[in-house]
Amino acid sequence: MKELTLTAVGIFFILLIILISTQVINLLGRIAGGRIALDAMTTMLAVWVIGLTPILLILTAFISILTVFSRYWRDSEMVIWLSCGLSLRRWITPLMTFVLPLTILTAVISLWASPWAEKRGEAFAQIIKQKQDISLIEEGIFRSLNSNTVYFVEHFDANEGIAKNIFVQHINPQTNQTAIISAKSGKIEYDDDKRILHLSNGYRYAKSAGTQNIEKVGFERADLIIAPHIKIVQLEQDRHMASIKELWNSTDPQWHAELMWRISMPLAVPILSLLALALSYYNPRNGRTYNIILAVLFFFIYQSGLTFMRARISSQHIDFWLGLLPVHIIMLIIAILWLYYRNDPIAFMRRGNKT
C-alpha cells in the first residue's frame, strides 16, 4: 500500500505538470490572439484541470499498479509468491483497498465537481468578456465607445476602474446635436442591461447643427449611457454543465451520451486496476517489456470503446444502457481471464483444452 501510494502520487503530479504546461501554452496563444482575456486565464486553467482530473486519476491508478507489480515480477518476488502456493487472487483485496479512494474521488469529480466547475468557469468567462472593453482602456489615446461616441482618458486605474481627466464627444443621431463633455473623473459600471459612464465634476458643451449657439452646463455628477442594451450573462443549456438529474431526465441523446461518459469514469478505475495486475507479468529471462506494450494497447482499446459507444448513443443508434455496459463487461472479463491465466498458465490451458 505504501509503495503504491508513493508511486501514484509521483505519477499523478508528473502527468499534471505535463498537461498544465501544455494547456498554459495553448491559453497564452489564445490570449495573444485576443480570443480570451488575460484575467480569465487562471480560472479557465483551473476549470480545465478539474475536468481532466478523472482521466488523470484513471491513468494514475493504472500506471502505478503496472509499475509496482512489474517490479515484483522483475525481482522474482511474484515467482516466490506463486511457488509458496499463494494465488494472485489474494492481491485483489489489498489492491481494491488502494483503488477504492481513487474510484470515489473520480466519481465525485466526474459526476458533480466537473459540471459545477464548468458552469462557474463559463459564467466568469462571460463576465470577463463583457468587461473586456473596460480593461482595454488606454491612457492618452482617443478611442470610440460606439459609432457616435469618442473618449479620451489622461489617466486610468485598472484595478479600481476609475479614470481621471476625461474628454467625451457624443453625437446624438436623432437630433444631430454634438455634445462635448469634460470631467475630472469617471467610472464605467453596469446597471441591469445598460453600461453607464458615471462622471464627476465637469462641464457639458452642446451645439446643434446649423446654429452658433453653444450651451454650457456645469455638473458635480452626470451619467452617460454609453451602451443601452448589454446582453445579460445567461448561461446556455449545455450538457457539460448539466447535473446528473438533468442529464437523466433529458430526452436529448447527446445528454444521455454525456451521462454515460461521466458514469464510465469511476467504473473504469477498478477494472483497469485488475487488468494492470494481470498485465504486470514480466519474465526476467526474456528481458523484454511486452507487458507495457500490451497495457498501452488495452488502455487505448478501452478508451476508444467508450468513445465509440458515446458517439453511438449521441447519434441515437443505441440506447443508454446498451452503450454503457458492454465495454466495461468485456474488459472486466478479459481482466479476470488474464488473471486466472497468469495465476496458473498450465491449469488454465488444460481447462481450455477440455472445454
C-alpha beads as a LAMMPS data file, in Angstrom:
LAMMPS data file: protein, C-alpha beads

355 atoms
354 bonds

1 atom types
1 bond types

-500.0 500.0 xlo xhi
-500.0 500.0 ylo yhi
-500.0 500.0 zlo zhi

Masses

1 110.0

Atoms # bond

1 1 1 0.000 0.000 0.000
2 1 1 2.840 2.387 0.886
3 1 1 4.694 1.720 -2.355
4 1 1 1.537 2.025 -4.460
5 1 1 0.592 5.303 -2.747
6 1 1 4.004 6.921 -3.181
7 1 1 4.187 5.783 -6.805
8 1 1 0.662 7.061 -7.502
9 1 1 1.405 10.496 -6.006
10 1 1 4.541 10.853 -8.100
11 1 1 2.847 9.724 -11.312
12 1 1 -0.163 11.997 -10.738
13 1 1 1.943 15.129 -10.277
14 1 1 4.158 14.313 -13.248
15 1 1 1.104 13.890 -15.504
16 1 1 -0.480 17.029 -14.046
17 1 1 2.618 19.173 -14.669
18 1 1 2.888 17.924 -18.258
19 1 1 -0.764 18.619 -19.037
20 1 1 -0.802 22.015 -17.295
21 1 1 2.286 23.097 -19.234
22 1 1 0.598 22.117 -22.486
23 1 1 -2.602 23.953 -21.604
24 1 1 -0.760 27.099 -20.467
25 1 1 0.943 27.317 -23.858
26 1 1 -2.447 26.888 -25.547
27 1 1 -4.059 29.600 -23.401
28 1 1 -1.184 32.030 -23.973
29 1 1 -1.645 31.569 -27.706
30 1 1 -5.358 32.339 -27.405
31 1 1 -4.634 35.382 -25.233
32 1 1 -2.101 36.678 -27.765
33 1 1 -4.731 36.253 -30.478
34 1 1 -7.254 38.262 -28.449
35 1 1 -9.742 35.396 -28.143
36 1 1 -9.782 35.417 -24.325
37 1 1 -8.883 37.980 -21.667
38 1 1 -5.753 37.637 -19.579
39 1 1 -7.821 37.888 -16.380
40 1 1 -9.660 34.683 -17.281
41 1 1 -6.544 32.544 -17.720
42 1 1 -6.273 31.273 -14.134
43 1 1 -9.960 30.412 -13.888
44 1 1 -10.044 28.647 -17.247
45 1 1 -6.922 26.676 -16.314
46 1 1 -8.484 25.597 -13.009
47 1 1 -11.705 24.515 -14.735
48 1 1 -9.738 22.580 -17.335
49 1 1 -7.675 20.790 -14.643
50 1 1 -10.803 19.796 -12.689
51 1 1 -12.454 18.467 -15.846
52 1 1 -9.371 16.413 -16.720
53 1 1 -8.746 15.063 -13.206
54 1 1 -10.891 11.886 -13.684
55 1 1 -8.716 10.831 -16.645
56 1 1 -5.594 11.649 -14.622
57 1 1 -6.807 9.505 -11.714
58 1 1 -7.570 6.586 -14.043
59 1 1 -4.118 6.819 -15.608
60 1 1 -2.511 7.187 -12.171
61 1 1 -4.121 4.008 -10.838
62 1 1 -3.343 2.042 -13.996
63 1 1 0.299 3.134 -14.360
64 1 1 1.182 2.906 -10.656
65 1 1 -0.190 -0.649 -10.299
66 1 1 1.507 -1.707 -13.509
67 1 1 4.824 -0.167 -12.393
68 1 1 4.863 -1.633 -8.869
69 1 1 3.779 -5.156 -9.809
70 1 1 6.078 -5.271 -12.837
71 1 1 8.940 -4.642 -10.438
72 1 1 7.698 -7.533 -8.262
73 1 1 7.820 -9.818 -11.276
74 1 1 11.193 -8.471 -12.410
75 1 1 12.730 -9.067 -8.948
76 1 1 11.231 -12.601 -8.845
77 1 1 9.093 -11.731 -5.808
78 1 1 5.922 -12.856 -7.585
79 1 1 7.616 -16.116 -8.590
80 1 1 8.381 -16.801 -4.924
81 1 1 4.796 -15.866 -4.056
82 1 1 3.386 -18.401 -6.516
83 1 1 5.946 -21.039 -5.507
84 1 1 4.667 -20.820 -1.939
85 1 1 1.235 -21.909 -3.181
86 1 1 -0.308 -18.452 -2.898
87 1 1 -2.673 -17.247 -5.592
88 1 1 -2.603 -13.943 -7.460
89 1 1 -6.238 -13.570 -6.438
90 1 1 -5.055 -12.766 -2.898
91 1 1 -3.706 -9.474 -4.245
92 1 1 -7.188 -8.341 -5.258
93 1 1 -8.333 -7.327 -1.756
94 1 1 -5.376 -5.025 -0.916
95 1 1 -5.417 -3.752 -4.483
96 1 1 -9.096 -2.782 -4.257
97 1 1 -8.395 -1.144 -0.883
98 1 1 -5.885 1.085 -2.651
99 1 1 -8.174 1.705 -5.627
100 1 1 -11.381 2.454 -3.664
101 1 1 -10.453 6.047 -2.645
102 1 1 -9.381 6.814 -6.211
103 1 1 -12.669 5.420 -7.510
104 1 1 -14.726 7.509 -5.078
105 1 1 -12.715 10.648 -5.878
106 1 1 -13.115 10.036 -9.608
107 1 1 -16.880 9.606 -9.164
108 1 1 -17.241 12.812 -7.131
109 1 1 -15.258 14.892 -9.616
110 1 1 -16.805 13.342 -12.733
111 1 1 -20.428 13.415 -11.552
112 1 1 -20.566 16.650 -9.536
113 1 1 -17.390 18.749 -9.326
114 1 1 -16.589 18.873 -13.045
115 1 1 -20.005 20.210 -14.225
116 1 1 -20.036 22.706 -11.335
117 1 1 -16.577 23.971 -12.299
118 1 1 -17.589 24.129 -15.960
119 1 1 -20.615 26.269 -15.094
120 1 1 -18.608 28.608 -12.870
121 1 1 -15.884 28.947 -15.458
122 1 1 -18.332 29.761 -18.241
123 1 1 -20.067 32.416 -16.129
124 1 1 -16.738 34.013 -15.231
125 1 1 -15.585 33.952 -18.855
126 1 1 -18.728 35.771 -19.991
127 1 1 -18.370 38.403 -17.265
128 1 1 -14.749 38.979 -18.284
129 1 1 -15.856 39.246 -21.903
130 1 1 -18.473 41.888 -21.028
131 1 1 -15.932 43.941 -19.085
132 1 1 -13.154 43.486 -21.597
133 1 1 -13.635 46.915 -23.128
134 1 1 -13.045 48.481 -19.700
135 1 1 -9.803 46.596 -19.154
136 1 1 -8.613 47.658 -22.610
137 1 1 -8.865 51.390 -21.875
138 1 1 -5.555 53.053 -22.763
139 1 1 -4.244 56.310 -21.421
140 1 1 -3.579 59.236 -23.751
141 1 1 -5.287 57.714 -26.814
142 1 1 -8.584 58.649 -28.445
143 1 1 -10.927 55.633 -28.528
144 1 1 -14.523 55.098 -29.660
145 1 1 -17.126 53.538 -27.382
146 1 1 -19.541 53.228 -30.292
147 1 1 -20.157 54.839 -33.671
148 1 1 -21.364 58.085 -32.038
149 1 1 -19.072 58.448 -29.019
150 1 1 -15.334 59.148 -28.774
151 1 1 -13.443 59.429 -25.489
152 1 1 -10.011 60.396 -24.223
153 1 1 -8.564 59.442 -20.804
154 1 1 -5.453 61.052 -19.367
155 1 1 -5.017 58.526 -16.522
156 1 1 -6.735 55.198 -15.791
157 1 1 -6.531 52.951 -12.718
158 1 1 -7.248 49.436 -13.995
159 1 1 -7.625 47.952 -10.501
160 1 1 -10.259 50.441 -9.363
161 1 1 -11.732 51.101 -12.811
162 1 1 -11.516 54.876 -12.252
163 1 1 -10.411 57.311 -14.969
164 1 1 -9.032 60.841 -14.448
165 1 1 -9.420 63.883 -16.712
166 1 1 -11.918 62.560 -19.226
167 1 1 -12.919 64.055 -22.552
168 1 1 -16.043 62.708 -24.310
169 1 1 -17.602 63.753 -27.610
170 1 1 -21.057 62.414 -28.298
171 1 1 -23.271 62.975 -31.372
172 1 1 -26.977 62.370 -30.972
173 1 1 -28.057 60.694 -34.256
174 1 1 -31.718 61.757 -33.773
175 1 1 -31.252 65.471 -33.068
176 1 1 -27.834 65.787 -34.751
177 1 1 -26.612 67.596 -31.657
178 1 1 -22.931 67.459 -30.741
179 1 1 -22.058 67.366 -27.050
180 1 1 -18.569 67.690 -25.621
181 1 1 -18.124 66.661 -22.005
182 1 1 -15.071 67.148 -19.839
183 1 1 -14.822 65.751 -16.320
184 1 1 -12.160 65.341 -13.662
185 1 1 -13.033 61.692 -13.001
186 1 1 -15.331 58.933 -14.132
187 1 1 -16.123 55.272 -13.746
188 1 1 -17.828 52.746 -16.021
189 1 1 -20.374 50.487 -14.321
190 1 1 -23.192 48.130 -15.253
191 1 1 -26.809 48.738 -14.353
192 1 1 -29.225 45.993 -15.441
193 1 1 -28.814 45.843 -19.219
194 1 1 -27.041 49.221 -19.595
195 1 1 -23.413 50.288 -19.443
196 1 1 -23.192 53.702 -17.760
197 1 1 -20.291 56.148 -17.518
198 1 1 -20.526 57.994 -14.179
199 1 1 -18.816 61.405 -14.499
200 1 1 -17.871 63.750 -11.649
201 1 1 -17.037 67.489 -11.564
202 1 1 -17.133 68.660 -15.149
203 1 1 -18.800 70.660 -17.899
204 1 1 -21.018 69.844 -20.841
205 1 1 -20.914 71.876 -24.055
206 1 1 -23.723 71.283 -26.544
207 1 1 -24.187 72.646 -30.066
208 1 1 -26.963 71.849 -32.511
209 1 1 -26.284 71.585 -36.247
210 1 1 -26.899 74.799 -38.195
211 1 1 -26.670 77.108 -35.155
212 1 1 -23.901 79.084 -33.494
213 1 1 -25.354 78.819 -30.002
214 1 1 -23.354 76.744 -27.522
215 1 1 -24.883 75.637 -24.258
216 1 1 -22.567 75.263 -21.254
217 1 1 -23.667 73.379 -18.179
218 1 1 -21.538 72.589 -15.134
219 1 1 -22.213 69.474 -13.059
220 1 1 -20.998 67.651 -9.982
221 1 1 -22.252 64.295 -11.225
222 1 1 -23.594 63.156 -14.586
223 1 1 -24.447 59.750 -16.015
224 1 1 -23.865 58.970 -19.662
225 1 1 -25.422 55.788 -21.079
226 1 1 -22.812 54.547 -23.499
227 1 1 -24.416 51.183 -24.337
228 1 1 -28.162 50.939 -23.747
229 1 1 -28.558 47.243 -24.462
230 1 1 -25.954 44.953 -22.941
231 1 1 -26.551 41.233 -23.069
232 1 1 -27.046 39.903 -19.565
233 1 1 -24.930 36.933 -18.551
234 1 1 -27.174 33.928 -19.119
235 1 1 -25.604 30.528 -19.435
236 1 1 -26.914 28.453 -22.276
237 1 1 -28.121 24.966 -21.550
238 1 1 -25.060 22.826 -22.069
239 1 1 -24.675 19.123 -21.316
240 1 1 -21.188 19.654 -19.902
241 1 1 -22.643 21.908 -17.168
242 1 1 -25.804 19.894 -16.503
243 1 1 -26.328 17.974 -13.277
244 1 1 -26.826 14.217 -13.124
245 1 1 -30.566 14.676 -12.578
246 1 1 -30.870 16.978 -15.596
247 1 1 -28.942 14.538 -17.790
248 1 1 -31.088 11.612 -16.640
249 1 1 -34.403 13.414 -17.181
250 1 1 -33.403 14.794 -20.578
251 1 1 -34.665 13.238 -23.798
252 1 1 -31.695 14.532 -25.793
253 1 1 -29.420 11.625 -26.824
254 1 1 -26.349 13.875 -26.561
255 1 1 -27.158 14.455 -22.897
256 1 1 -27.503 10.689 -22.378
257 1 1 -24.100 10.245 -24.008
258 1 1 -22.646 12.753 -21.529
259 1 1 -24.215 10.836 -18.631
260 1 1 -22.757 7.559 -19.944
261 1 1 -19.289 9.128 -20.112
262 1 1 -19.445 10.503 -16.560
263 1 1 -20.567 7.154 -15.110
264 1 1 -17.903 5.301 -17.113
265 1 1 -15.055 7.236 -15.496
266 1 1 -15.325 5.738 -11.969
267 1 1 -16.232 2.303 -13.368
268 1 1 -13.008 2.213 -15.359
269 1 1 -10.759 2.628 -12.296
270 1 1 -11.229 -0.822 -10.648
271 1 1 -11.496 -2.615 -14.000
272 1 1 -8.235 -1.158 -15.298
273 1 1 -6.620 -1.883 -11.930
274 1 1 -7.451 -5.587 -12.247
275 1 1 -6.205 -5.520 -15.819
276 1 1 -2.955 -3.866 -14.683
277 1 1 -2.449 -6.633 -12.116
278 1 1 -2.871 -9.257 -14.847
279 1 1 -0.700 -7.397 -17.368
280 1 1 2.136 -6.717 -14.930
281 1 1 3.704 -10.131 -15.661
282 1 1 7.375 -9.798 -16.596
283 1 1 9.797 -12.569 -17.491
284 1 1 13.308 -11.653 -16.248
285 1 1 14.879 -14.205 -18.610
286 1 1 13.191 -12.649 -21.615
287 1 1 14.298 -9.126 -20.803
288 1 1 11.614 -7.515 -22.964
289 1 1 8.764 -5.407 -21.618
290 1 1 5.977 -6.749 -23.790
291 1 1 3.583 -6.229 -20.891
292 1 1 3.938 -2.425 -21.223
293 1 1 3.021 -2.597 -24.902
294 1 1 0.002 -4.780 -24.115
295 1 1 -1.042 -2.452 -21.288
296 1 1 -0.940 0.612 -23.554
297 1 1 -2.837 -1.308 -26.242
298 1 1 -5.596 -2.413 -23.849
299 1 1 -5.917 1.083 -22.376
300 1 1 -6.443 2.643 -25.804
301 1 1 -8.893 -0.132 -26.759
302 1 1 -10.858 0.566 -23.576
303 1 1 -10.814 4.332 -24.096
304 1 1 -11.684 4.049 -27.788
305 1 1 -14.520 1.661 -26.998
306 1 1 -16.070 4.102 -24.546
307 1 1 -15.647 6.979 -27.007
308 1 1 -17.260 4.908 -29.759
309 1 1 -20.217 3.992 -27.544
310 1 1 -20.687 7.622 -26.533
311 1 1 -20.822 8.600 -30.203
312 1 1 -23.352 5.836 -30.920
313 1 1 -25.589 6.984 -28.065
314 1 1 -25.285 10.592 -29.202
315 1 1 -26.356 9.643 -32.739
316 1 1 -29.316 7.571 -31.407
317 1 1 -28.026 4.294 -32.853
318 1 1 -28.137 2.558 -29.447
319 1 1 -29.832 3.300 -26.140
320 1 1 -28.159 4.366 -22.905
321 1 1 -27.717 1.007 -21.173
322 1 1 -26.517 -0.777 -24.297
323 1 1 -23.850 1.882 -24.697
324 1 1 -22.817 1.930 -21.023
325 1 1 -22.402 -1.728 -20.019
326 1 1 -20.840 -3.820 -22.849
327 1 1 -17.369 -2.233 -22.924
328 1 1 -16.967 -2.427 -19.140
329 1 1 -18.205 -6.025 -19.010
330 1 1 -15.905 -7.145 -21.831
331 1 1 -12.844 -5.522 -20.257
332 1 1 -13.735 -6.992 -16.835
333 1 1 -13.993 -10.484 -18.338
334 1 1 -10.636 -10.033 -20.103
335 1 1 -9.018 -8.899 -16.831
336 1 1 -10.412 -11.884 -14.871
337 1 1 -9.450 -14.434 -17.531
338 1 1 -5.954 -12.972 -17.875
339 1 1 -5.556 -13.040 -14.105
340 1 1 -6.555 -16.712 -13.991
341 1 1 -4.115 -17.441 -16.774
342 1 1 -1.192 -15.716 -15.041
343 1 1 -2.045 -17.438 -11.762
344 1 1 -1.569 -20.924 -13.298
345 1 1 -0.956 -20.942 -17.073
346 1 1 -0.751 -24.748 -17.351
347 1 1 -4.016 -25.400 -15.495
348 1 1 -5.713 -22.653 -17.475
349 1 1 -4.619 -24.132 -20.798
350 1 1 -5.676 -27.637 -19.752
351 1 1 -9.098 -26.348 -18.725
352 1 1 -9.371 -24.559 -22.077
353 1 1 -8.465 -27.748 -23.967
354 1 1 -11.062 -29.771 -22.039
355 1 1 -13.676 -27.167 -22.871

Bonds

1 1 1 2
2 1 2 3
3 1 3 4
4 1 4 5
5 1 5 6
6 1 6 7
7 1 7 8
8 1 8 9
9 1 9 10
10 1 10 11
11 1 11 12
12 1 12 13
13 1 13 14
14 1 14 15
15 1 15 16
16 1 16 17
17 1 17 18
18 1 18 19
19 1 19 20
20 1 20 21
21 1 21 22
22 1 22 23
23 1 23 24
24 1 24 25
25 1 25 26
26 1 26 27
27 1 27 28
28 1 28 29
29 1 29 30
30 1 30 31
31 1 31 32
32 1 32 33
33 1 33 34
34 1 34 35
35 1 35 36
36 1 36 37
37 1 37 38
38 1 38 39
39 1 39 40
40 1 40 41
41 1 41 42
42 1 42 43
43 1 43 44
44 1 44 45
45 1 45 46
46 1 46 47
47 1 47 48
48 1 48 49
49 1 49 50
50 1 50 51
51 1 51 52
52 1 52 53
53 1 53 54
54 1 54 55
55 1 55 56
56 1 56 57
57 1 57 58
58 1 58 59
59 1 59 60
60 1 60 61
61 1 61 62
62 1 62 63
63 1 63 64
64 1 64 65
65 1 65 66
66 1 66 67
67 1 67 68
68 1 68 69
69 1 69 70
70 1 70 71
71 1 71 72
72 1 72 73
73 1 73 74
74 1 74 75
75 1 75 76
76 1 76 77
77 1 77 78
78 1 78 79
79 1 79 80
80 1 80 81
81 1 81 82
82 1 82 83
83 1 83 84
84 1 84 85
85 1 85 86
86 1 86 87
87 1 87 88
88 1 88 89
89 1 89 90
90 1 90 91
91 1 91 92
92 1 92 93
93 1 93 94
94 1 94 95
95 1 95 96
96 1 96 97
97 1 97 98
98 1 98 99
99 1 99 100
100 1 100 101
101 1 101 102
102 1 102 103
103 1 103 104
104 1 104 105
105 1 105 106
106 1 106 107
107 1 107 108
108 1 108 109
109 1 109 110
110 1 110 111
111 1 111 112
112 1 112 113
113 1 113 114
114 1 114 115
115 1 115 116
116 1 116 117
117 1 117 118
118 1 118 119
119 1 119 120
120 1 120 121
121 1 121 122
122 1 122 123
123 1 123 124
124 1 124 125
125 1 125 126
126 1 126 127
127 1 127 128
128 1 128 129
129 1 129 130
130 1 130 131
131 1 131 132
132 1 132 133
133 1 133 134
134 1 134 135
135 1 135 136
136 1 136 137
137 1 137 138
138 1 138 139
139 1 139 140
140 1 140 141
141 1 141 142
142 1 142 143
143 1 143 144
144 1 144 145
145 1 145 146
146 1 146 147
147 1 147 148
148 1 148 149
149 1 149 150
150 1 150 151
151 1 151 152
152 1 152 153
153 1 153 154
154 1 154 155
155 1 155 156
156 1 156 157
157 1 157 158
158 1 158 159
159 1 159 160
160 1 160 161
161 1 161 162
162 1 162 163
163 1 163 164
164 1 164 165
165 1 165 166
166 1 166 167
167 1 167 168
168 1 168 169
169 1 169 170
170 1 170 171
171 1 171 172
172 1 172 173
173 1 173 174
174 1 174 175
175 1 175 176
176 1 176 177
177 1 177 178
178 1 178 179
179 1 179 180
180 1 180 181
181 1 181 182
182 1 182 183
183 1 183 184
184 1 184 185
185 1 185 186
186 1 186 187
187 1 187 188
188 1 188 189
189 1 189 190
190 1 190 191
191 1 191 192
192 1 192 193
193 1 193 194
194 1 194 195
195 1 195 196
196 1 196 197
197 1 197 198
198 1 198 199
199 1 199 200
200 1 200 201
201 1 201 202
202 1 202 203
203 1 203 204
204 1 204 205
205 1 205 206
206 1 206 207
207 1 207 208
208 1 208 209
209 1 209 210
210 1 210 211
211 1 211 212
212 1 212 213
213 1 213 214
214 1 214 215
215 1 215 216
216 1 216 217
217 1 217 218
218 1 218 219
219 1 219 220
220 1 220 221
221 1 221 222
222 1 222 223
223 1 223 224
224 1 224 225
225 1 225 226
226 1 226 227
227 1 227 228
228 1 228 229
229 1 229 230
230 1 230 231
231 1 231 232
232 1 232 233
233 1 233 234
234 1 234 235
235 1 235 236
236 1 236 237
237 1 237 238
238 1 238 239
239 1 239 240
240 1 240 241
241 1 241 242
242 1 242 243
243 1 243 244
244 1 244 245
245 1 245 246
246 1 246 247
247 1 247 248
248 1 248 249
249 1 249 250
250 1 250 251
251 1 251 252
252 1 252 253
253 1 253 254
254 1 254 255
255 1 255 256
256 1 256 257
257 1 257 258
258 1 258 259
259 1 259 260
260 1 260 261
261 1 261 262
262 1 262 263
263 1 263 264
264 1 264 265
265 1 265 266
266 1 266 267
267 1 267 268
268 1 268 269
269 1 269 270
270 1 270 271
271 1 271 272
272 1 272 273
273 1 273 274
274 1 274 275
275 1 275 276
276 1 276 277
277 1 277 278
278 1 278 279
279 1 279 280
280 1 280 281
281 1 281 282
282 1 282 283
283 1 283 284
284 1 284 285
285 1 285 286
286 1 286 287
287 1 287 288
288 1 288 289
289 1 289 290
290 1 290 291
291 1 291 292
292 1 292 293
293 1 293 294
294 1 294 295
295 1 295 296
296 1 296 297
297 1 297 298
298 1 298 299
299 1 299 300
300 1 300 301
301 1 301 302
302 1 302 303
303 1 303 304
304 1 304 305
305 1 305 306
306 1 306 307
307 1 307 308
308 1 308 309
309 1 309 310
310 1 310 311
311 1 311 312
312 1 312 313
313 1 313 314
314 1 314 315
315 1 315 316
316 1 316 317
317 1 317 318
318 1 318 319
319 1 319 320
320 1 320 321
321 1 321 322
322 1 322 323
323 1 323 324
324 1 324 325
325 1 325 326
326 1 326 327
327 1 327 328
328 1 328 329
329 1 329 330
330 1 330 331
331 1 331 332
332 1 332 333
333 1 333 334
334 1 334 335
335 1 335 336
336 1 336 337
337 1 337 338
338 1 338 339
339 1 339 340
340 1 340 341
341 1 341 342
342 1 342 343
343 1 343 344
344 1 344 345
345 1 345 346
346 1 346 347
347 1 347 348
348 1 348 349
349 1 349 350
350 1 350 351
351 1 351 352
352 1 352 353
353 1 353 354
354 1 354 355
